Amino acid sequence: MPTGGGKSLCYQLPALLMEGLVIVVSPLIALMEDQVRQARQMGISAGYLNSAQSVQDYARTIREIRKGTLKLLYLAPERLQKPETTNLIENAMVSLVAIDEAHCVSQWGHNFRPDYLQLGMFKERFPDIPLIALTATANDLTRNEILEKLNISGAKTFITGFDRPNIYYQIQQKKDPRQQLAGFLRNRHGQSGIVYCLSRKKTDQTADWLGSQGYDALPYHAGMEAEDRQVNQRRFLEEEGIIIVATIAFGMGIDKPDVRFVAHLDLPKSIEAYYQETGRAGRDGEPADAWMTYGLQDVLLLRRMVLQNQDEQQIRIEQHKLNSMLAFCELTECRRKILLKYFGEESVDHCGHCDNCVVPKPTFDGTVVVQKLLSTIFRTGQRFGVKYIIDVLLGKEDERISRFGHDRLSVYGLGKEMNVNEWRSVIRQTVVRGLVEVDVGGYGGLKLLPSCRALLRGEESIDLNKDMTQTPAKVPGRVAIENLDYDEVLFEGLKRLRTTIASENKLAPYMVFHDSTLKEMAAFKPADKKALLTVNGVGEVKLQRFGDRFLEVLTGGDLDNKS
């Protein structure tokens, strides 16, 4: 199911409809705590067992399980394997076990967790308890491995689709990333968003810089104190207009519906990671943006990280994933089509809602340019890095070039028709297309690959992308999911009331009502509880808790929310 598509309903509904207890295996404490809060808001008796809770809370949850009053229990995979937990399961009436974020069980998954591999033992120990596995990011290889590792090879697989039509995908070549990010954020003050960085240092620096630009930005990474991380995550979930700047340590299962953008300042490791991270935007169905800038240095850094792995099979898997991600970045076709195809889903050739569809990339015949590059790499001995090769092509006067005698080569100064950034783009594209490789395990020297021979001989031609770094201020073709004609003044009054109620109950505003629910209220203006109950997002529990106060605003009694 796509991110935000409602996977939690697959175990919440059984918890309500079936006798006994539903157990949900969840990978992160923060995630299970957030989901328990939301379940309780909907009137579901839910709890969790984890190392962060107090002795009193732990004991109370155990009592509720033994009494049979708890309907939904969240556990980490490690806790499910503990003897005291299996004893608890044996003595409780467990109707279902759900493995959430199930891609963690697969080496092909983008967030492989070794502790998930032990979950296969559960089906051996409790063969009669139904087990389901849920994920948003599993291609064929990952799905097959999930079935195998969880010992449910005969299970049925249900795929509802991966498309998130409200997300606009755009990717730029990295030149001045901060200024590029500033351009992207120019009209987004007051919006909630996530900015992903590859390193902790860059995360802190970017958060500070965004703060200096007038944005309410907070860092989040594994190097911070746990309490500081928790405070920043809670602020992001509960307040409006917060930008969280994070490493990949942040985000799995984050269910904040009104995230309007996800920006990547560095290249993700895989298409699965990219899909999962960008999928945190626009879960309310409203228009959202997935923006990314990347460059050659990102490629080199990630390849170096891949080679640090001790497992040869894992190296091959991660190299394949990184190559697929790079190909996705460089393509000139519809991004949505290729993204969905990666997960085995066919779609239209032209979505009209990504940068390649809205502003097609210009290309040029790069055959001669690439031949110059390949010849320079070959004639200088295939041992020099990007900067040195470009200096030779530009005919730069340099002591090292003179010392090696490369200023006497026929390729010296042969590339003066292009500037440094243009040559960097050419090198990046030849690396991505498998014509040139970088010795990331050594000193970063460029080497020719066998696939470049036909091009060098003039037997093949190659088209290259022209770099485009300008983000249009307004993206043409942007289509909202809903075009309700609602009263904007009334909508703002409802939002103020929501903020007040959320603060009183120590909830995130969206846990009271989503923006889409408030817009529908402001459009149809229900005047009584019966009419209010027909609005999407208003159920019996929330009607009883909040209905009277929202009706007061809807009927004009407290538009300014002064009470």
N, C-alpha and C positions, 0 to 999 in steps of 0.2 A: 504494500500500500504506500502511496506517496507520503512524504513527511507532512504531518498535519492532517492526514486523511481519515483519522479516527480509529487507529489500531487499538486504542484503549477500550473502545466499545466491545471488542472481541472477547475481553475478559470481564468488563464491568457488567455487561448484560447477563452473562452466565452467573455472575456473583449474585445478581438480584433475582434471577429466575429459578436457579437450582438450589436444592437443599445442600447445606454444608458450606465449606470454606474454599475459596479460590486463592491459590498462591501465585504470586507474580515474581519472577526472578528478574531483578533490575540491577544494572552494573554500578550505579552511583548513588551514594547516600543522599546527596542534594536532590537528585531526580526523584527518588522514592518519597522523600519528605514532601516535595512539591505536589506529587501526584496524590498522596494521601490527603493533603489539605484540600485539593480540588474535589476528590471523591466525597469527603465529608461535607463540603459545600452542597453537593448534589444529594445529600441525604443517605449516602452509602456508608455503612459501618466499616471503616478501613483502618488499618494500622501497619506498623512495620517493626522489624527487629533488626537493629544494627548497633555497631560499636559506639555510635555517637550519642545514643539516647541515655537518659538517666536510669538508675536502678529502679526507681518507682515506675517510670513509663514502661520499662521492659517487663516488670512484674505485672502491671495492669494489662498489657497486651497478652501475656501468657494466660492470665485469668480469663480474658474474653475468649481466647481460643478454646480453652477447656470447657467453658460454659456454653460454647456454641453460638455466641452472639456476634462474633466477628465474621464478616462476609468476605473481606478482601485483605490479604496479608502480603506485604512486600518484603522480599529477602534478597540479599546479595548472593551470588553464586557460591561463594566460599561458605556462607552460613548454612546453605541448604545441604552441604556435605557433612556438617558436624553431627556427631552421634545424637546429641540432645535434640537437634532439629528433626532428624529422622524418627526418633522416638515420639516426638510431638505429633508428627504426621501419622504415625501408626495408630495413635490413640484419638486422632481427630477425624471428622468426616470430611475428607478433602475431595471436592467434586471435579477440580481441574487444576492443572499447573500450566502457567503461561511463561514462556521464555521470551522476555522482551529484549530488543536490540540483539536479535539472534545472530546477526552477522559476526558478532564477537567470537563465535565458536569456530569460524572458518579462517584458515590461513589466507584464503583468497579475499576475505573480508577486509575492509580498510582499517578496522580497529581490533585486530586479533587479540583475544585475552586468554592466556593459557588456562586460567581457572574455569573458563567456560567448557573446556574439553571434558572436565570431570562430570558434567551434567548428564552425559550418556549413561552413567551408572544409575541415575534415578529411575529410568525406564526398566532397568534390570531388577531393581529393588521393589518397585511398585508398578508392575505391568498392567494392573487394572485401572490405574488412574489416568484419565485422558491427558494428553500433553499437546500444547500448541506452541509454535515458534513464530515470532512476529518480527519483521524488519522492514525498513524502507529502502534499503540499499543492497539488494542481492541480485547479481546476474546469475546466469545458469550455473556456472562453476560454484559460486557461493551457495546457491540453493541446494545443489546436490550434496555439498559437503555438510551443510546443516543437517539434512536428513540422515546422512551416514553417521555423523558424530553424536547425534542425539538418540540414535537407535530407533528411529521412526521411518525407516526407508520405505515402508509401504504406505506412508501417510499421503493424503491428497494435498496438492499445492494450489493455493488460490492467489491469483494475481489480479489486482484491480486496476493496475496501470501506474505509471511513474510520472505522468505529465502534471506540471504545475503551471497552468496557462496564465496565471496572473503575474508570474515572475518574468521580468525583462532581463535577459542575459547580455552582458557586454564585457569585452575584454580588450585591454589596451597594452601596447608595448611600453615597458618601463623606461622613462627618461628622467623625469623629476617627480618621483612618486608622491611627495608631500603636496606639491602644487597640483598634480593630477587629482589627488584625493580632495584637495580644497575645491577644485572645479566641480567634482562630482557632488560634494556636500553643499555647494553654494546656496541652493534653494531648499535645503533640508533641515534648517534650524527647527528645533522642537520635535523632531522625529526620533523615534527609538531605532537604534541600529547596532550592528556588530561589525567591528573592523578586525580582521584576522592578520596576525604577523607570525613569522616563523620563529623568532627568538624572543626571549624574555626582555632583553635589553631594548630591543626595538619596540616591544609592547609598551614598556614604561615611557620611553621617549615620545612615542606617538600619542599616548594619552595626555602627557604633559603639553605637547604641542597643540593638540586639539583644544585643550583647556585654555591655552593662550589665545586661541582663535574664537573664543566665545562659546564653545560647545561644552555641554555637561558630560565629560568623558571620564571613565574609570578603567583602570587596568585590571587584568585577571590572568594570572599564570601560576604554575606550580611552585615558583620560587618565592611566592608571597606567603606570609603567615596565614594559616587556615582561617583564622577569625576574620582577617582583612578580606580574603577571597569571599567568604560567606556574606560579609556586609555588602560588598560590591555587587555580588550576584543578587542579593535580596533587593537592593535598591533598584537594580535593572528590572527585576520582575515586578516590583510594586509601584515604581514611579514612572511617570511619562516623560519622554524626551531624553532619556539617558542613552549615551553611546558607550558600549562596553568594548574596550580594546583588548584582545585576547590572543593567546596561543591556542592550539587545538585542545588544551586542557579544559577549555570552556565549551559547553554547549550540548553535549549528548542528552537528548530528551528534553531540552529546554522548551517549554511550551508557552511562550509568550506570544499571543496571537497578533499583536499589532507592531511587530518588527517590520519597519518599512524598507530596510535595506541591509544587505550583507556585503561588505567590501573586503576584498583580499589584497593586501599590499605585497604578498608573496605567493608563489605558486603552491597550490595544494599537492599532496603526494600522489593522489589518484583521483579518478573521476568519481569513485564512490565517496571519497572524502569531500570533494567539491559539491556533489549533489546533496550530501547530508548537511553540510555547512550552509549552503545557499538555501536549503529547504527550511531553515529557521526563519526566513522572511515570509511575510504575507500569509500566515496561517489562518487569518480571518477571511481570506478570499479576496481582500482588497489588493489593488496594484502594489507591487513591490519590486525592488531592483536587486540584481546580483551583479556586482561590478568587480573587476579584477585588473590589476596591472602586474606584469611579470617580465623578466628579462633573462639574459644569458647567465648572470650570476646565480639566479634562482636554480637554473638547471644544473649548474656545476655543484652547488651546495647540496641539492637533494641527491644527486648521483653519488657524491662523496658519502652522504649519510647511508645510502643503500649498501655501499661496499663495506661499511663498518659491521654489518650483520655477520654472524658466525655461521649461519645456516645457508648452505649453497642453494637449496631449493627456495628458501625465502628471498634470497638475493634475486633469483630469476623471476619470481613472482612480482617483487617490488619494481624491478626494472621494466617488466611488461606493463605494469600499472602506470609508472611514470611516463613511459613512451606513449601510452594511450592518452594521458592527460596533456602531453605536449602537442600531440596531433590535434586534439580538440581545440587547443588555443590557437593553432596556426591555420585551421581550416577556413575556407571562404564560403562554405555551404551554410545552410540554416543550422544554428547551434542546437536548437531544440530537437531537430530531426536526428542529429548524430548522438546527442545525449540519450535520447530514448532508445535508439538503435543499440547502444552499448548495453542496455538492460534487456535487449531482446524484444523491443516493442517498435512496431512500424508506425510512422506518422506521415503527415503531408510533407511535401518537399519544401514548402515555404510557410513558416508559421506567422510571419508578419510581426513578430514580437521579440526579436533579438537584433543585435547590432548588425549582423550580416544580412538580415532580411531588410531592415529599415535603411541602413546606409551600407550598401555592398562595398566590400574592400576592392580598391583598385589593384591590379596586378601588372607586372611587366615581364618581358622576356629576359630572364636573368642568366641565360646560358653563358654569354661572354663574361659577365661579372663573376659567376661561379668558377668558370675556367681559370680566370686570373687568380682567384683565391686558392684554388686547388694547386695550381702551379707554384704559387708562393710558398705554400705549406711544404710541398715536395722539395723545392729547390733549397729551402733553408734547413732541411734535414728532419722535418716532422718532430721537432722537439721543443718548439717555442710556443708561448701562449698567445692569447688573443691580442693583447696590446702590441706585442712585438711584431706580429704578422701585419697588423694594420699600419704600424709605423713604416714597415718596408713598402707596403702598397702605396702609401702616401708620399714616399720618398723623403721621410724625415731625417734630418741630420742628427745622428746619435752615435755616441762613442762605441756602444756595443755593436751596432750595425757595421760601423767601420772596422772594428776589431775582427769581426767574423768575416769581413769581406763581402757582406751582403749588399753593400751599396754598389757593387760591380755586377750584380746579377741583372739579367734582362727584365726581371719582374719589378725591380726597384723603381718606385714612382709610377708604376703602371696603373694605379687605381686612384689618381688624383681627381677623377670626375665625381667621386663620392666623398662624403665627409665621414668622420669617425663613427657617428651614430648609425649612418646608413650601412657602413661595413659591419658594425656589430649586429645589425639586423640580418644581414646576409649570412654571417657566421652562425647566428642562432638558428636560422632556417635550415642551413645545411646540416647542423647537428641533429635537429629534430627529424629531418628527412633521412637520416642514416647515411649521409655521404661522408661526414667527418665525425670523429669522436674526440673527446677530451680525456686526456690521461689524468682522471681525477684522483687516482691512487698515487700519482707521482707529483709532478710540478705543473700540471695543467697544460702540457703541450698538446697541440692539435695534430691529429694523425688522420691519414686518409684511410677510408674503408673500401673494400673491393667493389662496392656498389657504385663508386664514382668513376670507374674506368671508362664506361661507355660515354659518359658526359665529357670526360677529358679528351676522348678520341673524336668528339664531334658526332657521335652516333645517336645521341639523345639530346633533347632540349629540356629546359626547366623554366617554369613560371614562378616568380617570387611575389610575395605580398609587399605592397608599399605600406610602411608604418603609418598608422593613424592614431593620434594621441588626444585629439580634441573630443570632449564629451559634449554632445548637443545639449543646450540648456533645457530644451523641451523635446522629448523623444516623440516624433510623429508616430501615429498609429497606436498610441497607448489607449487601450480600451478597458474601462472599469468593469469589474464583474457584475456590479449592480449599479444601476443609474436611478436610484430612488430620488424622487422630487420631495426632499424633506425640508422642514423648517430649521434653518441653521441656528437661529437664535434659541429655539427650543432645544435643539441638540446640544448646544453649549451649556444650557441650564441643566440638562440631564447629566452631562459629563461632570459638572460641578457637584451635583448631588452624589454621583457615583464615587467621586474622590472622597467626599465627606464620609460616606458609608464605609468605604474601604479602609479609611484611616481609623474609624471607630472600631472596626472588627479585625484590624491588623491583617488585611487581605490585599492582594494585588487588585487594582481596579478591574481588570478583565475577569477576575473571579466573581465579581458582582454581576456585570453584564459586559459583553463585547461591544465594541463600537458599532458593529453591524446591527446589533439588537437595539441600541439607542437610536440609530438612524431610522430603523423601522418604526419605533415608537414615535419619533418626530415626524414621520411621514403620515402615519395612519391615526395618530393621536387617540388611542383607546381611552374611553372615559370611565370604565369600570373594570373590575377584576376579571370578569368573563371575557371581555374584549382584550384585556392585557394578556391573558393566557394564550391567545391566538398568535402572539408575536413570537417569531423564531428566537429561541434562547431563553424564553420564560417558561419555567416549569412550576409544578405545584410547590416545591420547597422554597424556591426563590420568590414566588408570588406571596407566600405567607410571610417570609422574612422582610422583603423589601417593597412589596406591591403598593401598600398604602402611601408610602413616601414618594414613590415615582408617580403615582396617580395624582398626588397633590400638585406636582410640577406640571404634569400633562394637562391638568384641568385649569391651570393658571393661578393656583393658590400660592405657589412658592417658586416662582420662576428664577428668582435671584438666589434661592437656597440660603436664606439668611438664618434659618433656625439652627 
